[in-house]
Amino acid sequence: MSTVYSVDVQITAPVNDTEVTDRVADAIRNLFPNAEVDHQHGELVATAHDMEQFSELLHRREILDTARGAFFENRRGDTFSFELKKQAAFEGVVNFAVGEPSELGDIAVRVRVNDPDVESFIDHVAPPTEDGRPVDPDR
């Protein structure tokens, strides 16, 4: 039986004067296709309740360890957060933003896990690996 996860994913991305709002919205939807995107005062604020597509992209790029590192590094209680490169998201690619924010700003993602718990959800999205392969036989 698969576990049902209850999560709230909040995504924010600045929209610069030089950018097309719809294109920034597309960048968010490339990674979180079910996100409801809302334009507010120079930024997009989106909400989603799953990270299936995002997880799929992590598996495809084989960056599960990188993702786990980013998730656990910014974990606070029942939430974890991370930032993504907007330019990569335009291409439907997950690229974690580290160091200086890019010129156009990064996409900030904050995930609150309501059920069951943060560790289980992180293991679901980015399972632990051995020699670069997911350890969990269910994935």
Secondary structure by P-SEA (a helix, b strand, c coil): cbbbbbbbbbbbbbbcccccaaaaaaaaaaccccccccccccbbbbbbccaaaaaaaaaaacaaaaaaaaaaaacccccccccccaaaaaacbbbbbcccccccbbbbbbbbbccccaaaaaaaacccccccccccccc
